[in-house]
Structures are given as structure tokens and as C-alpha cells.
Amino acid sequence: MNLYQEKMRQACGIVQEEGVDVWLIIARETIMNNDPVLQLISPVEFGGMTCIFITREGSSIALASQLDNVGLEQTKTYDEIVCYGMDFEAGFAAMMQRLAPKTVALNYSRDVAADGLTHGMYLYLMELFTKCGFNGEITSAERIIGKLRGRKTPEEIHRIRKATKVTERILHEVTDFITEGVSQKDIYDFCQKRIKHYGVEDAWDHDQNPGVFIGPNPVIGHAGPGNRRAEKGNLINLDFGVKVDGYCSDIQRTYYLPCDGETDVPQVYKEHLANLHRAIDKGVALMKPGNAGWQPDRAARDGLIEQGYPEFKYSFGHQVGRAAHDGGVSMTRHRLGGAGEALLEEGLVLTIDANLYLDRGRIGQEDVAYITKNGAEFISERQDAIWICNGKN
């Protein structure tokens, strides 16, 4: 079973779990304007108007034009391909009559990953529903998509592990490159050359991967490299990810550029890292199925505050998958019906992210973890010590 077949079987099960009669996905000319969920359930682009019906009975049906039906059949992703020839509306009406749904889930949501139905196509669907006499309930498919995107199959986990290993390899290689006078742009260029060397892709915007933060008062969040140069005694932080076989990683690591005569990281920064890990561990302990996303975030924040540090200014973690920021449930302090109130469940892959801003720069730790039935299992290899730059470039 290939990846798309895995995800389609999973989608059928989730529709049954959510209790809707039909999850309906409508799209056309997807190379121009694509629904983000299609990358999970279709290995090919759609040319003509296409509908995917996933039913409560656990079947998947593709209603396709004569341009697409053979190609879709060749993917062996769907249980049934129905070709409507040249009259889409007649084919749509016949399918609605055949399935006779009382509830239909559509792809609209405040979650960008579940909001693939354009306004124009929504209006068109309303016309089609009126024409075919459907007057049942219309609901958002956000819970279906959230579960489908979040619950990683074995093949998806395998690909994320591969991306993580390449990312870690490049981050280790940076230690031999950084020396006094090396700029943020130099470090960025080094990582980009290694991306090409390993034949992988950027996990996010090319111009901002990696984020390179040298010394005190670095910018917060994603930004392209500036011209600040490394000085002896600086803490240096990289926020970096690659994409392998369509799946991403997202990792932060911290380095120290020693002063003359130093052979080790100053003890004070070792202690800061240990304190940061202590707070992170409080959050990781609550990364269990059934807990809300805000709970690990709150525990990690409190863990820093209890030690006299300020809380971090972003979420404790987000999902990773097809995108580095993969939508769905996240570990954020923002509750009130948002992603942080959604429940963690087995199969999710999330980052674990917290930082300290200190006199000589940022100590940043971001790892990738998989939620099992018993809790979080690290996919990345945790940084147990700040890495010393060797300056061998």
C-alpha cells in the first residue's frame, strides 16, 4: 500500500468516526489553485472539474472528467472512478441522488489547512445543491482534515525521520564552519549548499531557511539572514528544516564561539540550557493523547517562570508534516476555541520549542516528537550540550 492509499483508507475511517454521510471535495485546474488537503489524497493534479466523495460507508468515489478519469484510475487510490464525460452537473446530480446524503462536510474553516474550498466554488456548490434538491445539513470538514493531516501513517513517519536526520547532519556540519567574522549570510549560504549536496528541499521559504541568529538581541520569528558577524563569546542559534519526499523537519540548535583560551562553554550557559530543558520536560510530560494542546504549553511556560525566566513569545509546538507548520492542533496558550483547545492524539508529530534570550545571544531548542499512546517520543536527537564552533572552514 502506497502513501496515498494509506491516507485514503485513513480518510474513510475518519469520516465514519465523525458521523457525516459524505465528505465532499470539489476542485478543478489544481495546478493553478489547489486545495491543501489534495496533497494527502491525490498523487496527480486535476485538469477538469472533479469531485471526491468519501462516504459514511467507508468508500471513496472520484467523479472525474474524461480528461482525468483514466489517470485517476491508474493511481489506485480511490475505490471507484465515475466518468461524467462532458456534463459535470448531470454527473454530480446523479451521484447526489445515488448517495442521498443528509449531511455533507465541506472544506471551509479558520484553519488554513482545512480551508481549501474557494468562495467561488462554494457558491457554485450551493447552486448545484439547489438544482439537485439537496436540502440537508452542510458542515465544516475541519475535524476530518485535522485528523487526517495530523494522524501520521507509518510511511509519513518514515519520511519525517529521513528529513530530520538530514537536518541534524547539516546542523552538526555547521560547527566546523562557524568562526570569528563569519556572517549570518555566510552561515545561511553554507546550509543552502548542503541542502543541494544532499538533494533535498527547503522546509519553508528559501530566503529564510535557515534563520540565523548571532549574538544579543536577535530578531524574533522567521527572517532572512542579515550581515551581523560572529564574534568570540557569541551564542549562535539556527532555526532550520529540510523537506524529503514531501515531508518536513523543523529544528533549532545552539552554538558557542569560544573566546581566546576557552576550551568549553562557560558554566553559566550550561546551566541555562539545563534550566531550559527542565522547563521543556514539564511540557513534554503532558504531551499525551487526550490532553488539550494548551496544557503542555502552559506547563513549559510555568517551568521557565518558576526559575525566574520570562515566558517565550510563541507557541510551545506546532504540527509537522507536509509543511513545517502543518495546521491542526497546536500547543499554544491561546485557548477560547482555537487550536490550543483541540486534543492531542496518538499519531501526531509536533515540534517542541522554547528559547531563552541572554546577554550573549539566544539559546534555542526545537525538536520533533511523535505522540504515542504513552506520550511523546523524540524523533530528533535532543541537543544535550551547546555545541562549540571549531572554525575549521
N, C-alpha and C positions, 0 to 999 in steps of 0.2 A: 504494500500500500504506500503510495507516494504522499508527499506533504499535503497536497490539495485534497486528496481522498480522505486523509486523516481529518482535515479541518471540516470537510463536508459532513462526514459521519458525526463529528462533534457538534456541528451546527444543527443537524437533525435532532440530536438528543437534547440540545438546549431548548429548541422550540417546543419539544414535548414537555420539558421541565417547566417552561414559562407558561404553558397552557393557552397559547394563542392558536388559532386554527391555521393561519398562514403567515409566514414572514415573506413579504414581497419586496424584491429588489428590482428596480427598473433602471435601465441605463442605455446609452447609445453613444457611439463615437467616443469610446472611453479613453482613447489616446489623447483626446482633446480635453475631456472633463470627466474625471474618474471618481467614483465613489470609493473612499478608502477601504471599505470592507471587501471590495472585489479582489484586492491583492491576496486575501486569505482564501478565497473560494473559487478563483478562476485563474488558471495559468495562461490564458490568452485574452487579448483585447476583444471588445465587441465592436463590430462595424455598424450594423443596423440596430434598430430598436430591439431590445432584449429584456425579458423578464425572467427572474429566477423565483420560483415558488417553492418554499420549504414548508412542508405540511406537518400538522399535528400527528399524522400517522407515521412520520419518520421518513418521508420520501422527499427527493429533490427533483424538480422538473424545470428544465430550461425551455422557455418559449422563445424561439430564435428565428431570424430571417433566413432566407435561402443563401445569404452571404456567409452566415456563421454556423449553421446547424451541423455541417459535416466536421468543421474544425472543433466545435464543442464536443461532439460525439467522440472524436479521436482522443480527447483528454481523459475520458473515462472517469470524469469527476461527478457527473450527475446520473441519477437513476434513470431518467427519461429525457429525451430531447424531442420536442414537438416543433416542427417547422410550420410557420404560418404562411409561408410563401411570400406574397406581396401585400397581404391585407392584415396588418398588425391588429387593428381594432377588432376585426372579426375573430382572430385567434385569441385575443385577450378575453373577449366576451364568452367564447366557448370554454376557455379554461376556468373562468369565474363560475360559469354555470356548472361545470363538472365538479369543482371543488366545493362550491356552495359554502364559503366561509362565513361565520358570524363575527369573527374578529380578525383584523388584518393589522400586522405590525409593519410600520414604515420607518425609513432611516432618517428621522429628524430628532435632534437632541441639542442640548447645550454642550455636550461633549463632542469636540470636533471629530473624533474618531467614529462617532455614530451619526454624524450629520451630513451624510453624503447625498441625500435627496435634494436636488436643487429646487428653487421656488418654482421655476418654470415647469419642471417635471411633476411637482406636487399639484399644480393647477391642472395639468393635463390628466393626471390620475383621477382627480375629482370629476373631471368631465367623463372619463371612461367609466367610473363607478356609477355615475348618474345614468349613462347610456345603457349599462348592463343591469341596472336595477339593484345594485348593491347598496343597502342602507344599514349595514351592520356597524360594529364599533371599529374605529381606527385608533391605534395606539402607537406609542413610540417603541422602536426596536432597540433602544439604548441598552436595556438589560441583556438582551440576547447578544448584541455586538460586544458589550463589555465582557461578558463571559467567554465569548468566542475568541476575542482578541487576548483576553487575559490568561485563560487556561492553556498553557503551552503543551503541545504534544511532544512525544519523545524526539521526533525529528527537529522540532523547533528548539528544544533544549540543547540538542547536539549542535545546532548551528550557532546558538548564542555562546556556548562553551568555546567553539572554534574562534569566534570573534573576540572573546575575552582573552584567550591565550595569545593571539597575535597582538592585541593591545598591550598586554603585560610585557611581552617580549620587547616591543618598541620602547615602552616606558623604562625598562631596565637599560636598554641601549643608550638612552639619553644621559645616563650618569657618566659615561665616558666622553660625552660631547661637551657638556657644560663646563666652562672655565671662565675666569675673570675676563670681562669685556664682551662676552657673548650676549647678543641682544635677544629680545623676545622674538623678533622676526627670524633670527638665526635658528633658534630652537624650533620655531614653527616650521621653517624650511627643512630642517633635519627630519622632523617627524613626517612631513609630507613625502620626502624622498623614500623613507622606509615604507610608507603606505604603498608607493609604487613598486618598491622592491618585492614586497610580499604579495603583490597582485590583489590587494583588497581595496575597499572604497571608504570614503568618509562616512561616519555615522550621522553627521549633521552638516550644516553649511560649511562648504570647503574653506571659506575665508576665515572661519572661526574655530577650526579644528587643527591642532589643539588650542584651547585657551591657555595662555602662558602668563603667569603672574609672578613677577620678580620683586622681592623686597617689600617694604612697608607701604600701606595704603593702596593695595591693588584695587582694580575695579571689581564690582560685584556682578556676577552673572556672565553671560556669554558675550564675548567681544573679540575682535581680531587683534593680532599682536601689534604692540606699539614698538617704540625704539628704546625703551628702558634697557640698560645693560646690567649684567650681573656683576655685583661687587662682592668681595670677600666678606663673609659673615651674613650674606643674604639667605633667607629661606625662599625657595622657589617651588611653585606649585603648578602642576599641569592637569588640565581637565580634558580628557582625550577619549575618543572612541572610534572604532572602525566597523565596517559592515562586511560580513562574509556570507555569501549565499543568501542575501536578502535579509539578514538578521544582524542586530547591532550589539555593541557593548558601550559602556559609559563609566569611566574610571577616573579617579583623581589620585595622584601620588605627590609626595612632598620630598624635596631635596635640600641639602645644605651645602653651600660653597664655603669650605673652611678658610679661616684666616691663617696667616703665616704661623707655622709652628703647631697648628691644630691637627690632630690625627683622628678626632672623634667629634661627634655632635655635642655641643655644650649640654650639660646635665639638665639645665632648666628647660630646654626644648624637648628632651627625652621625657621629662615629667609632664610637660604639656600634652605630648602625644598620648602618654599613658592615661592622663585625665580625660582626653577626648575619647579614647577607646572605652573608658569606663562609662561615660555617658551614652555612647553609641550602644554598648552592650545592654543598657537598660531598655533602649528601644527595640533592639533585636529580640530580646526576651519576650516581647509582646507581639512579634510577627507570627501569629498563629491563626489558622483558619477559625473564623467566627468573630475575631476581634475587628473593630472598626479601624479604618486607616488612620484616624487621628490619634489613636491610643499609643502606638509606638512613637509617633512624632512628639506627643506630649511628654512621654517618659524620657526621651532623649533630651528635649529642651530642659526639663526639670533637672536632669542629671548634670547639665552644664551649669545651670543657675545655682544648684546646691554647692557647687565647687567654686563659686564666685565669678563665673564667666558670663558674658552676655549670651542670650539665646541667638541662634542662627536666624537669618532673614529669609528663609525659603523653606520648602518642604523637606522632610526627612528622607523622602524617597518617592520615586515615580516608576511606573512600569516600563520595561524594556522589551523590545521585540522587533517587529518590522521597522519601527522607528526608535530612536534613543529615548524619546518621550512618547510613550505608546498609548496614551489615553487611558480611560477607565479609572478604576480605583487608584488612589494615591495616598501616601502617608503625609498628610498635611494637617495643619492646625485648623484650617478653615472647615467648619462643620456646616451647620444650617442647610442641610440638604445637598451639599456638594460632594465632590469625590472623596473627601476625607471621612464621610459618614458611611460610605459603602464598606461592605465587609470583605476582609481578606479571605482568600480561599486557596486550597491546595492547587498547585499548578501555576500560580502567578510568579513572574520574575520581576523583581524590583531592585532599584538602586537603594543603597544605604549611604546617606550623605550628611556630613556635618563638618564644619570648619571653625577654626579659631583664627582671629586676626591679631597678630602680635607685633612687637616693636620692630622685628626684622623681616616680617612678611607673614604669609598665610600658611597654616598647617591644615591641609585639606585631605579628607579621607572620603572616597566614594568607591563603594564596592557593588558587586552584582550578586544577588542572592535569589534562591528558588525556595518557594514555600511548600514544604511537605506537610503531611498530616500531623507531624510532631512539631513543626516550627520552621525557622529559616535555616537553609543550608547554603553556605557561601559557594558561589561558582568561581569568583575571582579569589586569588590568593591574598589574604589580608596583609597589608604592609605593617610588619611588626616593629620596624625601626625606620627613622628618617634616613634616606639614602644620601651618602656622601658623594659629591661630584668629584670625579677623578681627573677631569681635564686632560684626557689623553688624545683629544681630537687633533 
